[in-house]
Amino acid sequence: MLHQFSNQSYRLIGQASSPTKILLFSVTTLVMVFANLASSSLHADKPSGTPEVNSSALGRVARDIEYLASDELKGRRPGTPEMKLAEDHIVQAYRSAGLKPIGDNDSYFQSFDAGSGENALAVDETETEMTLTGPDGSSIDLKLGDQYGQLIYKDEIELADLPLVFVGYGIDAAEEHNFDEYAEVDVEGKLVVLIRREPQQDDPNSVFAGEEVSVYAYLQSKVKSALSAGAAAVLMVNDSKTVADAGDDDLPRPEQFGAVSQMIPFTCLKRTVLNTILQQTPVISFDGESFNTTKQIEDRIDGTLEPLSQSLPGWKASIKAQFQRKKILTHNIVGVIEGAGPLAEETIVIGAHYDHLGLGAYGSRSAKAGKEIHNGADDNATGTAAVMELARRFSAGEKPKRRLVFVCFTAEEMGLLGARYYVDNPLFAIEDTVAMINFDMIGYLRKDELSVYGWNTSPSFDALLNKANESSGLKLVRPPSGFAGSDHLAFDSEKIPNIFLHTGLNRVYHTPEDDFEAINCDGVVTVIDFAQTLIRGLADEETRPKYERVYSPGSSAKLGVGIEKDDATGLMKIKKVFSQTAAAKAGLKAGDVLVSWDGNTKISSRRRLTRIIKRDAGKSVKIKVNRDGREVLLTVQLNE
């Protein structure tokens, strides 16, 4: 009943984007009541100690999130009529708050053609083909859309006779999980064949992230690893879980993965085709076991967490593809509160992207991609609501000393296009832009933990963050590096200090299940309250923040080594020691063989080592190694 009533009530409010159509005070009042009820009843893990929030603020924020994430807006894909509804809603909020328009022709719009970028292309089917050549010289001409799918690339593709190298899941997690599927193979100038997602999916004991999806499952990570290893192209097959969820081995649509496939020529293959290759040229494990189906390979890697990477001798692929460009007119939405005093010409940008995936034509993680609305409640109706609410609050308060520019960015999901367009075409001098605050996915506040990326882009940020948190009481998590997937990166590339607020990835990310009903609305308001204090402190700080990355070794439990199996002993041998890690500080060296852990535990696999490290997080442990024929005992202090 709550779901049904909520959808109906917000449909009325969503239609009231014009000032002449403000409807039903009673409905708005009920919405605020139900927003509170929904937030408390739908969140068993609601943060303890979250301060009471202003009910009118909660009502405003909840209303904004639910309307932007409603089916009426069909996933807010740039260039669609529904995106225009989202734009109208944001513009009305800016206008009501009294923000000064600073865009084209004194409007709130900074318009550009997203189709002129690399993410608005279609495959020219008449000029796209793929051929596999086997060890015996016979050729297989694959059928586009049936046996393989070509993903969008920034240029035409013409690759001839690329050798095939199988790299498992295509994961390089050497430092964190002692698992590197590129360590023992040469992929320079070759086509890497890999499996989608990651090993041990939905396994609560997974070394990656338990039942959650880890960063190593994302295509961005796979492509980055392939590029780092020198691969010329990527050939991906669906994993068995994706196939099971979809009920079929569906090929991704050409534009599904957005900007990811712009980085390297990227083709997808049906599992049946890869199995045909494996029947002739099976993958062989180090102990001689033979695998001639994709499922067998998945089961082996899941069970042992040992790479099965190897060349597929005699197999080559030739890929040809051309692409057609389409036009997409879209808009950043920009409003300004001018500063007062001697710092008035310095600018702080407060931003969030308001676009999402539509029906999941690109970027979707779901088997329902292209078939169901991806509403994007957390990603990023929550961040957009934060920008609108902060605009209201700062407009109603004392003037800041620095100028505040509020930007709802478009086309973030197409490759940060809106943010990059703003940086390349700034409405205020980029050299006078002193900081950028970005909100992306702030709807899942759990255990009061708020991730603050970019905290280390300026030495002055730490004190400002701690001061702002005095009244919020959040647990600020400071990751050691920036999250490579949101609008702050466009500003970071210009060496502008930046902070990205984020409440964490979740299982509904980039799926049709990212709906309003699961959003922790009072948590969103808590983040906004914190951000308001932070921005006020930043706006009124007499000293301009300086861009300077502050090093942090991180706080996760890591040893900091890359390992391989030692053929002579069957134990694990250190292949590489990463700098500034527990291993480096303890004096471990490349070539050391791990004899025992804390006295008697033998390390016989990567999986076992990773689990022991997690078990002993925060402890000081004794590690015995064999170094050049003699045993050495070292003490390692693991992080919490």
N, C-alpha and C positions, 0 to 999 in steps of 0.2 A: 504493500500500500504506500509506504514511504517513497519507494522508487517511482511508482506510477504517478502519485500526486506531485512529486518533485519535478518530474519531466514536464508535466502539464503546466505547472505554475511558472516554471522558468521559460517555457515557450512564449507565454504572454509577455513576460518581461523582456525577453530577447527581441520581440517585435517592436519594443518601445524605444528604438534607437533614435527616433526623431523626437524633439522636445514636445511636439504636439500630441504624442502618443503615450505619455506617462500614464500607466494604468494601475489601479487597484492597490491602494495603500495596505489594505487588509492582506492581500497576497504577499506583498513584500514583508510585512510583519511575520506572517506565517513562515515565510522562507527563512527568516533569521532564526525562528524557533527551531524549525526542522534542521537547519544547518548545524545548530548546537547539538540536537539529538543525534543527527547522523554522525557527527564527528565523534561523539562519545560512545555510540553503540557500535560503530563499524570498526573501532580501533581497540582491539584487545591490548595492543602494545602501546597505547597512548602514553606519551612521556610523563613520567612522574615528576612532580614539582613544576609543571608548566604553569606560569602565572596566569591568572584570570585576564582575559582580553576584553577589550571594549566591545560590547555586543553589536553596536552599530557598525564598527569596523569589520567584525566577523560576518555580519550580514552582507556588507558591500563586497567583501572579498569572495565569500561563498557564491554570491550572485554572479560575479564576474567569471569565476572559474567555471561554474556550471553552464553558463550561456556559451562561453567560448568552446567548451567541450561537449556541447549538445549535438545531437544528430543533425539538427538544422544546419549546422555549419560544415558538416560533411568532412571534417578533418583538416579544414583551413589550408588547402593546397593553393599556392600562389597561382594566380591567373584564372581562378574559378569564381563564379558568382557568389559562392559562399564565403570566399575570402573577403569579398566586398562587405559582407555583413559584419565580419570581425573588424574590419577597418572602421566601419561606421560606429561600432560600439566603442572602440578605443578613442576615436576622434571626439565622440560625445563626452567621454570621461575627461579628456584633455580640456575641452571647451568649458565644461562645467567647473573644472578646477581653476580655470583662468590662465592656463598656460599660454604663452605667446607663441603663435605659429611662426615657424622659421624656414619652412620648406619652399617648394616651388610656388611662385605666384602668390606669396603670402599665405600659403596653405600649410597644413600639418604634414603634407606628403613630400618625401624625397623620392621621386619616381625614377625607375630605370628598367631596362629590358633584361630580365633574368635569362631570357632565351639567347642573349648574346654571350652568355657564359658557356661552360662546358657541360652543364647538367641539364640542358634542354634539347637533347638530341634524340633522334629515332634511328633505328637500324634500317638501312637501305637493303631490303631483302634480296633485291636483284643483283647486288654486288657483294654478297656475303656468303662465304662457303668455308668448309673445313674438311680436310682429308687426313686420315690416319694411314700410315704405312707401317706394315709389320716386318718382323725379322726376315721373312722369306721374300720381301719385296712386293707383296700384294697390297693393294690399296683399298681403303674403305671410305667412300664418300658419304659423310654424315648428313642427315636431313635436319635443316634448321627448324627449331621449334618442336621437333619430334625426338631426335636423338641428342641434340645439343642446343644450347642457347648462347647467343653472343651478347655480352654486356656492353653498355655504352663506353666508348673511349674518346679521348679528346682529339685524336687524329685518326685518319684512316689506318687500317692495319694490313700489313702484308708481310707475313712471317713464313718462311719456307724451311721445311725439313728440320724443325727444332727437335732435338733429342728429348725424350721424356724421362723425368726423374720423379719417383714417388717419394713424398715427404710426410706421410702420415696425415696428421691434422695441420701441418704447416706451422707449428708452434715453436717459438724460441723463448723458453722460460728458464734459461740456464741459471740465472742468479737467484731467482725466487723459488723454483721448484726442481732444480737440478735436471731439467728436461729440455733438451734442445734437439729438435728434429732436423736441424741443418748442420749439426756438428760434424758428421761423418760423411757428408756427400758434397760433391762439387756440382753446383747448379748454375754456374756462371754461363750466361747466354743461352740457357736451356728453359724448357717449359716444365714448371713444377706442378705435379698432380697431387692434390690435397683433398682432405675430407672436411666438410663443413662442421662448425662448432668445435667441441673439445672432448677429450676422453672423460669417462666417469660421470656423464651427465645424470643429474637427478640422484646421484649417490651421496647420501649424507656424509660419507667418509671420504669423498673426493678430496684429493690434495689441492685442487684448484680453489673451489669456493663452495664445497658441499653441494647442496641442492640449488644454490644460486648460480647465476651465469657469471663467469669471470671475464676479465678484460681480454683474456687470451682466446675466447670464443669469437670475438668480434672480427669482422673482416678487415677493419683498419689495422688491427694487430697482425693479422696474417699477411696482408699486403706489405706492411712495413718490414716484416721479417724476410719476405721473399725479395724485396728490393735490396735490403741490406746484404743478402747473400748473393746478389747479382743476377737473379732470375730475369729472363726476358719476358715471360708471360706466366699466367696462372690458369690452371685447368682444375675446376672444383666439382666434386660430386656431393650430393646431399648425404648427410649422416642418416643412420637408421631411425633415429628418433624423429627427425624432421619428416621423413617419409611416413612414419607411423602416424604422426599428428595430422598430416595432410591426407592420409589414406591413399596416397599415390606418390610417385617420384616426380613431382612437379618441377619443371625448370623455372628458375626466376625469370621475370620479365626483364627486358633489356635495361630499363631504367631503375630497377628495384633497389639497387644498392647505392644510388646517388653518386656522390663524389668519390666513393671508394674506388670504383672501377676506372676513374679517370687517371689513377696513379700508375696503372700498369695494364697492358692488354689482358682481359679477364673473360674467360669462357667457362660455361658450365656444361657438364656432361652427365648423361643418364648413367645410373649405376650399372645397368645392363651392359652398356658399352665398355665401361671399365672392367666389368667382370669378363667380357670377351677377351680383353687384353691379358687379364690375369690368368685365364685358362691356358693361354699360350706361354705366358711369361709370369709365373707365380712370384710372389714376394717371399723371400727366404729369411728366416730369423737367424740370429747369430749361432743358435744351437741346431740349425739345420732343418727346422720345421717349415713346411711349405704351406702357403696361403693363396688360394686362387679365387676367393670372393671378397668383396669389400666388407661384408659382415664378419667374416673370419678375422680379417685384419683388425677391425674395430674391437672385437672381443679380446684379441691378444693384447693390444695396446692398453685397453681398459684394465685387464687383469695384471699386467706386469709393469705398466708405465715405462716400458722400454721402447725407444724408437725403432721403427722398421724401415727407415729411410734407405733408399737404394735406387740406382738407375734401373730402367726397364730396357735392357739391351736390345738394340735393333729397332725399337719403336720410335717413330718420328711423327710430327704433326705439322701440317701447313694450314695457316689460317689467313683468310682474307676477309676484310669487312670495311664498309663505308657507312657514313652516318649523315642524316639530314637534320638541319637545324630548324627549330620552331621558335616563334616569338612569344614571350611571356612578360607582359607589363605588370609590374608590382611596385610596392611602395614601402620604404621605411616611414614610420610615423614619428615625427619629431616635434617636441614642444619645449619651451625654455622658461626658466625662472632666472631672471637676471640677478647678479650679485650686487652687493652694496659695499663701497669702500675701495681701498687701494688694491684689493685682490680681485676686483670684479671682472677683469678681463681673463682671469684664469678659469678653466672649464673642467667640470667633472661630468662625465657621461654615466648615466644610470640606464642600463639597458637589459632587454630580454627579447628573445625571438617569439613572435606570435604565430608563425606558420607551423604546420605539421605535415603529415604524410598523405592526407586525403584518404583514398581507399588503400593506401600502402603500395602505390605504384613504385616507389623507391624507398629503401631504408627499412622496410618491414622485417621483423624477425619471425613473423607468424606464417603458418601454413595457409592462413586465410588471406594472405596478401593479395590485393587486387579485387577482393570479393566483399569485404566488410569495411565499414567506416572505422578509421583509426582516429579516435576523438582527441587524443593527446591532452588529457586532463593534467597530468603531472608535467608532461613534456609538450608544450610549455605554457599551458593556460595558467599554471600557478605563478610562473615568473612574470608573465604579462600582467596578471592581477596585482602583483607586487609593485610593478612600475606605476600602474594607474593609482594605486593606493598611496604610494609615496608622493606622487604628484599632487594628490589632494592634500596630504598632510603638510608638505612644504609650502604649498600655495597659501594655506591657512595660517602659517606660522610666521615667525620673524624671518626677515630676508637673510639668506646666507651671505657670507662674505665672498664666496666664489660662485660663479655661474653654474647652475645645474641644468644639464641638457638631458631630457627624458626621451629615450629612443626605443620604440618597439620595432625590432629588426625583422625583416622579411627574409625568406629563402635561406634560412640557416640550415635547414635539412638538405638543401641542394648544394651545400659546401660553403657555409658562412658568407653567402653572396651579399646579403644586406649589410653586414658589418664591414666587409671588405670594401663595399661601395662607399660607405660612409667615410672610412679611413682614407680612401683615395680621393674622395670629394667632400672634405669636411665642411660643415656649415659654420664652424669656428676654427681658427687656426690650430692645426694639429700640434704645433710646437707649444701652444698655450693650453693644451689638454693635459692636465696634471694627474688624472686618475680615471679609471673606468671600473664601475661596479656592475657585475653581471649576475643575473638570476636565471638559472636553468634547472628545472626539476627540484622544487622545494616543497613538494606535497607529501613526503613520507618521513616526517620527522620522527625518529625512533630513539628512545632512550635519551632524548634531549641532545643527540649528537648532530652537529652541523659541520659539514666539511667546508673548509675555507681554503680553496685553491688560490694561489697567487699571493698568499700572505708573505712570501719571501721575495716578492718583486720590489720591495722597498724596505729599507731598514726601519722606517718610522711606522710601518703597519702594525707590528706586534703590539706596541703600546696602545695604539688606537683601538685595536681589536679587544684587548683586555679591558680597556676603559669602557667600551661600548657594552661589554658583556656583564658588567657589574650588576646591572638591573635585570638582565635577561636570564642569567644563570645557566646558559647553555654549556654543553661540553664541546668546545671548539676543537675539531680535528684538523690538524695542519699537515696535509700530505706533502711529501718532499718535492713533488714536481707538479707542473700544471696539467690539468686534464685536457687532452688534445681533441676537443670536440665541441667547442662552443664559441660564442661571439667575442669573448675577451681575447682570444688568440690574435684576432686582427689588430687589436690595440697593442698586444704584447710585441708583435712584430715591429711596431714603431717605437718600441722601448718606452711605452707608457705604463706606469705602475697600474696593476689591475688586481681585482679580487673577484673570485667566482664563488658564489654561495650555492650549495648543492646538498640535498639531504640523502643522496645515495641512489645508485641504480637499483632496479627491482625487476621482478619477473614479468611485469606487464609492459616494460619499456618497449616501445615500437611495436606494440600489438594492439588489436582491437579492444583488448580488455583494459586499456588505460582510460578509465572512466571516472567521472566525478565521485561516484559513490564510495570509492576507497580512499579519497583524499582526506588527509588530516588537516581540516580547515583551520582549527585553532593553532595547529603547529605552523601553518603558513603565516598566520598573523604574528606568532611569536618570532618567526624569522624576520618579518617586516619590521616589528618593533625594534629588534636588534639592529637591523640595517638602517633604520631611521637615525638611531643614536650614532652609529658608525659614520654615516654620511654627514651628519651635522658636525661631528668632530673633525672630519676630513675637510669639510667646507670652510670651517672657521679656524683651522690650524694655521698659525702664522707662517710656518716654514713649509715651502713647497716640497711634497714628497719626491725623493730622488729614486730613479729607476736603478736598482742594483740587486741582482739575485743573491739571496742569502742562502748559503749551502746548508743542507740538512741531510744527515745520513739516513733519515727515516726511522720508523719505530716498529716495523713489523718484524716478526721472528724470522731471520734469515741467517744462514751461515755465510753465503757469499762466495760459492764456488761453482764451477762447472765440472761435472764428473763424467767418467766413462768406466766401463767394466775392465778390470785388469785381467787379461787372459791367463796369466801365470797363476794367480791366486783365486780368481773368481770374486775378489773383493772390489770395492769401488776405488778408483784412482782419480785424484784431482788433476783435471786438465788445465784449469785456469782459476786464479784467485782474483776476485774483483776488488778494486781499491775501496778504501774507506768502509770496509765491512768487518764483521766479527772475525771472519777467517783471516783477513789481512792483519788485523790487530793482534791476533793470537800467534801469528808467525807461520801459518800453514803455507805451503809452497806447491807450485805445479810439479807433478811427479810423485807427490806423497800418496801412499796407499793407505786407506783407512782400515786399521787393524781392529780397533774396538772403540766403543763409545761409552764413557763413564764406567770403565772397568771390564765389562763382560759382553756388552751388546755388540754383535757383529753387524756390519752394514753390507747387506748382500744385494741391495737394489736401490734405485733412485726413490722409489715409492716409500720404502722403509726409512730412508734417510729423511725425507720430507716430513713424514709423520712423527719421527723422533724429535725433529727440530721443533715442530709445533707443540709436542708434548712437554718439551723442556724449555719453552719460551720463558725468558727472564732468569734462567738459572746459569750458574757457572759450572761447566762440565769439563771433564778430562777426556781428551781424545788422544789415542795412541796411533801413531802412523809409522809406516815403514818408509824410511827416507834413505835411498841409496844403500840398502842392505842393513841398516841399523834402525832400531826402534827408538822413536822420539815421543815423549809425552808432553802434550801441550794443554794449556787451560784456555777455554773459549768462553767468553761472556756473551750469551745470547740476549738479544733485546726482548722486551716484554711483548 
